[in-house]
Amino acid sequence: MPVFKPGGTIDIILDCDALEDTPLTFVVTSLSVNQSNDLAEALTELIDSMVTEKQRRERLFALVSPLVHGWNNTDVPYSWSALCDVLSMEDLWSLAYAIKRQMSYREKKA
């Protein structure tokens, strides 16, 4: 039996928050292998595409925002806008790849 089922949710902690006592934890969609592969291809295409930074950012938002359902260990109510107020672009890319891998810092260390 899988640890999690596609369509459910899992928690992701970014590497930059991993050593915190109560790290910011993102609740994201659990992906199947095929969904993860599709996300990987979309991220690669986005990196390789000849578009403006604004277009790249908008496409990244469109890929990631439907996959993030909330967060824990913060007093700030979750919204995509709030997430964009808290994260840097580098952090958002890290979150996208953590969602693709379906693994956060703590799982890598286990």
C-alpha positions in Angstrom: 0.0 0.0 0.0 1.4 3.4 -0.9 2.4 5.8 1.8 0.0 8.4 0.2 -2.5 8.2 -2.5 -2.5 10.4 -5.6 -5.2 13.0 -5.3 -4.7 13.3 -1.6 -2.3 15.7 0.1 1.2 15.6 1.6 3.2 18.0 3.6 6.3 19.7 2.2 9.0 21.5 4.1 11.5 23.5 2.1 15.2 22.9 2.8 15.6 26.5 4.0 13.1 25.9 6.8 14.0 22.4 7.7 16.0 23.2 10.8 13.3 25.3 12.4 11.4 23.9 15.4 8.1 24.6 13.7 8.9 25.0 10.0 6.5 26.5 7.5 4.8 23.4 6.1 3.0 23.4 2.7 0.0 21.1 2.1 0.2 20.0 -1.5 -1.4 17.6 -3.8 -0.1 14.1 -3.9 0.9 13.3 -7.4 1.0 10.0 -9.3 4.2 9.1 -11.2 2.7 10.3 -14.4 1.5 13.6 -12.9 5.0 14.1 -11.4 6.6 13.4 -14.8 4.2 15.8 -16.4 5.1 18.5 -13.9 8.8 17.8 -14.4 8.4 18.2 -18.2 6.4 21.4 -17.7 9.0 22.9 -15.4 11.8 22.0 -17.8 9.9 23.5 -20.8 9.4 26.6 -18.7 13.0 27.0 -17.9 14.1 26.4 -21.5 11.4 28.6 -23.1 12.2 32.0 -24.6 9.7 34.1 -22.7 9.9 37.2 -20.6 10.4 36.9 -16.9 6.8 38.1 -16.4 5.6 35.3 -18.6 7.8 32.7 -16.9 6.5 33.9 -13.5 2.9 33.7 -14.6 3.3 30.2 -16.0 5.1 29.0 -12.9 2.2 30.4 -10.8 -0.3 28.6 -13.1 1.6 25.3 -12.6 2.1 25.5 -8.9 -0.9 27.4 -7.5 -3.4 24.6 -8.1 -1.2 22.1 -6.3 -0.8 24.1 -3.0 -3.8 23.8 -0.7 -2.6 25.5 2.4 0.1 25.7 5.0 0.8 25.1 8.6 2.9 26.6 11.4 2.1 30.2 10.6 -0.6 32.7 11.8 -1.1 34.0 8.3 -4.2 32.6 6.6 -3.3 30.8 3.4 -3.9 32.3 0.1 -1.8 32.3 -3.1 -1.2 36.1 -2.6 0.0 35.5 1.0 2.3 32.7 -0.3 3.7 35.1 -2.8 4.2 37.7 0.0 6.2 35.2 2.1 8.3 33.3 -0.5 11.1 34.5 -2.8 11.1 33.3 -6.5 13.9 31.0 -5.6 11.7 29.5 -2.8 8.8 29.1 -5.2 11.0 27.2 -7.7 12.2 25.0 -4.7 8.6 24.4 -3.8 7.7 23.4 -7.4 10.5 20.9 -7.5 9.7 19.5 -4.0 6.1 19.0 -5.2 7.5 17.2 -8.3 9.7 15.0 -6.2 6.9 14.5 -3.6 9.6 14.9 -1.0 10.6 17.5 1.5 13.8 18.0 3.4 12.8 15.7 6.3 12.0 12.8 3.9 15.4 13.3 2.2 17.2 13.0 5.6 15.2 9.9 6.7 
